[in-house]
Amino acid sequence: MPSPPSVFADRASAVSEMTHPVRHHTSPAADSTVCPTDAEALTPRKNTGSWDYVWKSGVAGGIAGCAAKTVVAPLDRVKILFQASNPQFAKYTGSSFGVATALRDIYKAEGGLGLLRGHSATLLRIFPYAGIKFLAYEQIRSVLIPSKKFETPWRRLLSGSLAGITSVFFTYPLEVVRVRLAFETKNDGRSSMTSICRQMYNERLPGGQSAAGLVNFYRGFFPTLLGMLPYAGTSFLTHDTVSDLLRHPSLAQHTTLPRTKSQPRDKPAPLRSWAELCAGGMAGLVSQTASYPLEVIRRRMQVGGAVGDGRRLRLGETTALIFRERGLRGFFVGITIGYIKVIPMAAVSFYTYERCKLLFGI
């Protein structure tokens, strides 16, 4: 007669099942009926608050930002000249070969380094900017989306918007200096970073009042904040949404890489290079379209002291001026080069960030 089951044996069996669960799935495509990033265990929740995760995500974001900006530095120079209506380059806006012609003229007049004018200031700004942006997104997302039931497009959008605003708040003065350096086309003493900072510091307030000092380094700050709401928000939202679609069980075997031993098990499978670049590029396309009019207004406000009588223009005045000059089309001047620049920039940025996270083991 068989002996009755032991209580201790039952407990041992239960513990064994808890510590060594039976695995029923054999391929990424069969892992789940939901997208991996929507799974409860994959929602950032526990490890994102550690100092190790914070500094690694910040460094990964900074590296990603520098890599992306370096790839598109020449196009960034031309876009700023178009947006700010530089007198020497305004004639090229709207032309089929305007971008190529502008690049050629800059190269002839200033050499290869002319295509990178202002890039040193860009790198100085972009490392902390991108680092703070990605770091802030991870932290804010973990607060707004603590579990699967909170995973909504609006929360993703808000997480990205708040992350963008946070990064701009700390790095905006460097952005203004970079734009002014890129706007200058003369090879004179005004073109150094020191002289540009001195000139901006001494520019007058409206009405011929005394120099505004540090306030001048925050020209266009308000429209920047407004623009960051749709830009950073739609950028992260689109990237995460497209990544979710690419990780869908029906596509996962074609779009995801095999897991490595060092990869955290609570993270979604990494996308293949082409898939990650596609997700980032789509994020750039959508975010650029949503935020471009405010970006044009911001550029005009930032270079206000470099043209005309040097008087600072307010948000409403700048908007009215652009509309009087070119109508509604004026708010989309240079958007073609914006697409050419932002799509590869966003693709490289997200790709580099995700690969750095894999390298750092986060």
matplotlib code that plots the C-alpha trace (Angstrom):
import matplotlib.pyplot as plt

x = [0.0, 1.5, 2.4, 0.5, 2.2, 4.5, 3.7, 7.4, 7.4, 4.5, 6.3, 9.6, 7.6, 6.0, 9.4, 10.8, 8.1, 8.6, 12.3, 12.4, 9.2, 8.3, 9.0, 6.4, 7.8, 10.5, 10.8, 10.5, 7.4, 5.7, 6.7, 3.4, 0.3, 1.2, 4.0, 7.1, 7.3, 3.8, 4.5, 4.2, 7.8, 9.2, 7.7, 10.5, 9.8, 12.5, 16.1, 15.7, 16.1, 19.5, 22.6, 24.2, 21.2, 21.0, 24.6, 24.8, 21.6, 22.8, 26.2, 24.5, 22.2, 25.1, 27.0, 23.9, 23.3, 26.9, 26.9, 23.7, 24.6, 28.0, 26.4, 24.2, 26.4, 26.7, 22.9, 22.3, 24.4, 22.4, 19.1, 19.8, 20.9, 17.6, 15.4, 16.9, 16.7, 20.4, 20.7, 23.4, 21.4, 17.7, 17.8, 18.3, 15.2, 12.6, 15.0, 15.2, 19.0, 19.1, 20.7, 23.4, 24.1, 24.3, 26.7, 28.9, 29.0, 29.9, 32.6, 34.1, 33.9, 35.0, 36.4, 35.5, 35.5, 32.8, 30.4, 31.1, 30.9, 29.3, 29.7, 32.1, 29.4, 26.9, 28.9, 29.4, 25.6, 24.3, 26.1, 24.4, 21.2, 20.8, 22.1, 19.6, 16.8, 17.2, 17.9, 14.8, 12.7, 13.6, 13.0, 9.7, 8.4, 9.0, 6.9, 4.0, 4.0, 4.6, 2.8, 1.1, -2.3, -0.8, 0.8, -1.1, 0.0, -0.8, 1.5, 4.2, 3.7, 3.8, 6.9, 8.7, 7.5, 8.6, 12.0, 12.5, 11.6, 13.9, 16.9, 16.2, 15.9, 19.5, 21.2, 19.4, 22.1, 24.6, 22.0, 21.6, 25.3, 25.5, 22.8, 24.6, 27.9, 26.2, 24.4, 27.6, 29.0, 31.8, 35.4, 35.9, 36.4, 32.7, 32.8, 34.6, 32.5, 33.9, 33.1, 29.6, 28.9, 30.2, 28.1, 25.0, 25.5, 25.7, 22.6, 19.8, 16.4, 13.4, 13.1, 16.8, 17.1, 20.3, 21.9, 19.9, 22.9, 22.1, 18.5, 19.8, 21.0, 17.4, 16.0, 13.3, 13.1, 9.3, 8.6, 11.3, 9.4, 6.2, 7.9, 9.4, 6.0, 5.1, 8.7, 10.1, 6.7, 5.9, 9.5, 9.5, 5.9, 6.5, 9.8, 8.3, 5.1, 7.0, 9.3, 6.3, 4.9, 8.3, 8.5, 5.0, 5.0, 4.3, 7.4, 9.8, 11.7, 12.6, 13.1, 14.7, 18.2, 18.8, 19.2, 22.7, 23.7, 24.6, 21.3, 18.8, 16.0, 13.4, 14.1, 12.5, 14.6, 16.8, 15.8, 18.0, 20.0, 17.6, 14.6, 16.0, 17.0, 13.5, 11.9, 14.2, 13.7, 9.9, 10.2, 12.2, 9.7, 6.6, 8.3, 9.7, 6.4, 4.6, 7.0, 8.6, 6.6, 7.6, 11.2, 11.2, 9.9, 12.5, 15.4, 14.3, 14.1, 17.5, 19.3, 17.3, 20.3, 22.4, 20.1, 18.3, 18.7, 19.7, 16.4, 15.0, 11.6, 9.0, 7.1, 4.0, 6.2, 8.3, 5.2, 3.7, 6.9, 7.3, 3.6, 4.0, 7.1, 6.0, 2.6, 1.9, 4.7, 7.2, 6.6, 7.8, 10.8, 13.6, 11.4, 12.7, 16.2, 14.7, 13.4, 16.7, 18.5, 16.2, 15.3, 18.8, 19.7, 16.8, 17.6, 21.3, 20.4, 17.9, 20.1, 23.2, 21.3, 19.8, 23.2, 24.9, 22.3, 23.1, 26.8, 26.3, 24.0, 21.0]
y = [0.0, 3.3, 5.7, 9.0, 12.0, 13.9, 17.5, 18.2, 16.6, 18.9, 21.9, 20.9, 20.4, 23.8, 25.5, 23.6, 24.9, 28.5, 28.5, 26.4, 27.2, 25.0, 26.8, 26.3, 28.7, 27.9, 31.0, 34.7, 34.7, 32.3, 34.0, 35.9, 37.1, 40.7, 42.9, 42.3, 46.0, 45.8, 42.8, 43.5, 42.4, 44.7, 47.9, 50.0, 49.8, 48.6, 49.0, 52.4, 54.2, 52.8, 55.1, 52.5, 52.7, 56.5, 57.2, 54.5, 55.7, 59.3, 58.4, 56.2, 59.1, 61.6, 59.3, 58.8, 62.5, 63.3, 60.5, 61.7, 65.3, 64.6, 62.7, 65.6, 68.6, 70.1, 69.8, 71.4, 74.5, 74.9, 74.5, 77.2, 79.6, 78.9, 79.1, 82.4, 83.9, 84.7, 87.3, 85.4, 82.1, 83.2, 83.0, 79.2, 78.5, 76.6, 75.7, 72.1, 72.1, 74.8, 72.6, 71.2, 74.7, 76.2, 73.4, 74.1, 77.9, 77.3, 74.9, 77.4, 80.4, 78.7, 75.3, 72.0, 73.4, 75.9, 73.0, 72.2, 75.8, 75.8, 72.0, 72.2, 74.2, 71.5, 68.7, 70.7, 71.1, 67.9, 65.5, 66.8, 67.6, 64.1, 62.5, 64.3, 63.7, 59.9, 59.7, 61.8, 59.7, 56.5, 57.9, 59.8, 56.8, 54.5, 56.9, 57.5, 53.9, 51.7, 48.7, 47.4, 48.9, 52.4, 51.7, 54.2, 56.5, 59.6, 58.5, 57.8, 61.2, 63.0, 61.1, 62.1, 65.7, 66.1, 64.6, 67.0, 70.0, 68.9, 68.6, 72.0, 73.7, 72.9, 73.3, 76.1, 78.8, 76.6, 76.0, 79.7, 80.2, 77.3, 78.8, 82.2, 80.6, 78.7, 81.8, 83.9, 83.6, 86.1, 85.2, 87.9, 88.2, 87.9, 84.2, 82.9, 81.5, 84.1, 87.0, 85.7, 85.4, 88.9, 90.3, 88.6, 89.7, 93.3, 93.3, 95.7, 95.1, 96.4, 100.2, 100.8, 100.0, 98.8, 95.5, 92.5, 90.4, 86.7, 87.1, 87.2, 83.6, 82.5, 84.1, 81.8, 79.8, 79.9, 78.7, 76.1, 74.7, 74.8, 73.0, 70.4, 69.2, 67.9, 67.1, 65.0, 63.6, 62.4, 61.2, 58.8, 57.8, 57.0, 55.2, 53.0, 52.3, 51.3, 49.2, 47.5, 46.7, 45.4, 43.1, 41.7, 37.9, 37.6, 39.7, 39.0, 36.3, 38.7, 41.9, 40.9, 39.6, 36.5, 37.2, 37.1, 35.8, 39.3, 40.9, 41.6, 39.1, 41.7, 43.7, 43.2, 41.5, 44.0, 44.9, 44.2, 47.2, 47.9, 47.6, 49.9, 52.5, 52.3, 52.9, 55.9, 57.3, 57.2, 58.9, 61.7, 62.1, 62.4, 64.7, 67.0, 67.5, 68.2, 70.8, 72.5, 75.8, 76.5, 75.7, 78.3, 80.9, 80.0, 80.3, 83.7, 84.8, 83.4, 85.3, 88.5, 90.4, 89.4, 91.1, 94.4, 96.9, 94.2, 94.6, 91.5, 90.3, 88.7, 85.5, 87.3, 89.8, 87.1, 85.1, 88.1, 89.0, 85.5, 85.5, 89.0, 88.0, 84.6, 83.7, 80.2, 78.8, 80.8, 78.5, 75.5, 77.1, 74.5, 71.6, 69.5, 69.8, 69.3, 65.9, 65.1, 66.0, 64.8, 61.4, 60.1, 61.9, 60.3, 56.9, 57.1, 58.5, 55.8, 53.1, 54.2, 54.6, 51.1, 49.6, 51.4, 50.1, 46.6, 47.3, 48.7, 45.8, 48.0]
z = [0.0, -1.0, 1.8, 2.0, 0.5, 2.9, 3.8, 3.5, 0.0, -1.0, 0.2, -1.6, -4.8, -4.5, -3.9, -6.8, -9.1, -7.9, -8.4, -11.5, -13.4, -16.3, -19.6, -22.3, -24.9, -27.3, -29.5, -29.2, -31.4, -29.0, -25.8, -25.3, -26.9, -25.9, -27.0, -24.8, -23.7, -22.4, -20.1, -16.4, -15.7, -18.4, -17.2, -15.6, -11.9, -9.6, -11.0, -12.6, -9.3, -8.5, -8.9, -11.2, -13.6, -13.4, -14.3, -17.0, -18.6, -18.5, -20.1, -22.7, -23.6, -23.8, -26.2, -28.3, -28.6, -29.6, -32.2, -33.7, -33.9, -35.4, -38.3, -39.3, -38.3, -41.8, -42.4, -39.0, -40.1, -43.3, -41.6, -39.1, -41.9, -43.7, -40.6, -39.4, -42.9, -43.2, -45.9, -47.8, -47.9, -48.0, -51.8, -51.6, -49.5, -51.5, -54.3, -55.3, -54.9, -52.2, -49.5, -51.8, -53.1, -49.6, -48.5, -51.6, -50.9, -47.2, -48.2, -50.8, -48.4, -45.1, -46.0, -44.5, -40.9, -42.0, -42.3, -38.6, -37.3, -33.9, -33.6, -30.6, -28.8, -30.0, -28.4, -25.3, -25.0, -26.4, -24.1, -20.9, -22.9, -24.3, -21.1, -19.0, -21.5, -21.7, -18.0, -17.1, -19.5, -17.8, -14.3, -15.2, -17.1, -14.1, -12.0, -14.5, -15.7, -12.6, -14.0, -17.2, -16.4, -16.6, -20.0, -22.2, -25.1, -23.1, -20.3, -22.7, -24.4, -21.0, -19.9, -23.1, -22.9, -19.2, -20.0, -22.8, -20.7, -17.9, -20.3, -21.9, -18.6, -17.7, -21.1, -23.0, -22.8, -24.6, -27.4, -27.9, -28.2, -30.7, -32.9, -32.9, -33.9, -36.7, -37.9, -38.3, -41.8, -41.6, -40.7, -38.2, -34.4, -33.7, -34.7, -31.5, -28.7, -26.2, -28.5, -29.2, -25.5, -24.8, -27.7, -26.5, -22.9, -24.0, -26.3, -25.4, -24.1, -26.2, -26.2, -26.0, -22.3, -20.7, -21.6, -20.5, -19.4, -18.7, -19.9, -23.4, -23.1, -22.7, -25.8, -27.2, -24.0, -23.8, -27.3, -26.8, -23.8, -25.9, -28.8, -26.5, -25.5, -28.9, -30.0, -27.1, -26.3, -29.8, -30.3, -27.3, -27.9, -31.6, -30.9, -28.1, -30.1, -33.3, -31.2, -29.7, -33.2, -34.4, -31.4, -32.0, -31.9, -35.6, -36.4, -33.5, -35.2, -38.0, -36.0, -32.7, -31.8, -29.7, -26.0, -24.5, -21.1, -19.9, -21.0, -18.1, -18.3, -17.4, -20.5, -24.0, -26.6, -28.5, -32.0, -35.0, -36.3, -39.2, -37.0, -34.3, -37.0, -38.5, -35.1, -34.4, -37.9, -37.7, -34.3, -35.9, -38.8, -36.5, -33.9, -36.5, -38.2, -34.9, -33.5, -36.5, -36.5, -32.9, -33.8, -36.6, -34.1, -31.6, -34.1, -35.1, -31.5, -30.7, -33.5, -33.1, -31.8, -34.8, -37.4, -37.7, -34.9, -32.4, -30.5, -28.9, -30.3, -28.1, -29.0, -30.5, -32.4, -33.9, -34.9, -36.6, -38.4, -39.9, -41.0, -42.6, -44.5, -45.9, -44.6, -43.2, -45.4, -43.4, -40.4, -42.4, -44.1, -44.3, -43.2, -46.0, -44.7, -41.3, -42.3, -44.0, -40.7, -38.0, -39.4, -39.5, -36.3, -34.3, -35.9, -34.8, -31.4, -30.4, -32.0, -30.1, -26.9, -27.0, -27.9, -25.1, -22.7, -23.9, -23.5, -19.9, -19.0, -18.1]

ax = plt.figure().add_subplot(projection="3d")
ax.plot(x, y, z, "-o")
ax.set_aspect("equal")
plt.show()
